[in-house]
Amino acid sequence: MQVELYVQDCYHELSQPEAVGSPNTDTQIATETWKNWFECWLEILQASIPPAPKYEVGLRLTDDAEMQTLNAEYRHQNKPTDVLSFAALEVLPQLPEMDADEPLYLGDIVISIETAQQQAQQQEHPLPTELAWLAAHGLLHLLGWDHPDEESLSQMLKQQVILLKTIGIDIDYE
C-alpha cells in the first residue's frame, strides 16, 4: 500500500531537544518514518477505506496558538487541543473517479506539539510516542471513526493501541 504523505513542521522551537526538557530526547520523527507508519496503519485498516492505488494524507505539526485558532474556527471551542482531523471523504458526496496514478486524498491531521509534549510528560513516555498516538487517533477520524460516547471511545483507543503495536510502540491506554 502506497501513501503520499505531506508533513509540515511549523513549530521549530519544540523540535530542539533542550526545549523538551532532556538533552537526550529525540523529538524529530523523519518524514520517511511517518510515511512508513501511515502505510502500515492503512494496511491494517484496509477494510475501513475505499480501495485506491495510493492514499494521500496531510500532517501538520504546529503550536497551541494555531491549534486554538483552528479549534475555534472549526469546532467552536476557543482553546487549544491535541489533534484535529479534517476528513476529505466526509465532504465528498461520492468517491471521485480514480485515476490509476492519482492518490485518494483522505484528509489532513493537525497536531499541537506543545499539547503533545504536556501529555507525554503526564503519561511518562517520550514525545514521539505521544505524536504517534495522536497521529493514529487523527487517522482513525479521517476514516470515519468517532467517539461520541464511552463505548465508542474505548473501541477507538483499543484500535490505536493495535496500530501503535504494529510500529513497535507498546502502549497501554486502558
GIPE-V236942 format. One line per field, one symbol per residue. ss: DSSP state (H for helix, E for strand, - for the rest). psi: psi as a letter, one per 30 degrees, with the letter a starting at -180 (. if undefined). burial: + if it has 24 or more other ideal C-beta (glycine too) atoms within 12 Angstrom, else -. Layout:
# GIPE-V236942
ss->???
psi->???
burial->???
This chain:
# GIPE-V236942
ss->-EEEEEEEE---HHH-HHHH----------HHHHHHHHHHHHHH-HHH-----EEEEEEEEE-HHHHHHHHHHHH-------EEEEEHHHH------------EEEEEEEEEHHHHHHHHHHH---HHHHHHHHHHHHHHHH-------HHHHHHHHHHHHHHHHH--------
psi->kkkkkjkjjgifeffkeffgfkfgkjfkjkeeeeeeeeeeeeeegeffkkklellkkkkkkaleeeeeeeeeeffhjilllekkkjkefefkelklkkkffkljjfakkkkjeeeeeeeeeefhlleeeeeeeeeeeeeeeegfklifleeeeeeeeeeeeeeeefggjjkjh.
burial->--+++-+-+-+--++----+------+++----++-++++++-++--++--+-+++++++++++-+++-++--------++++++++++-------------+++++++++++++++-++-----++++++++++++++++++-+----------++-+++-++-++-+-+-+-
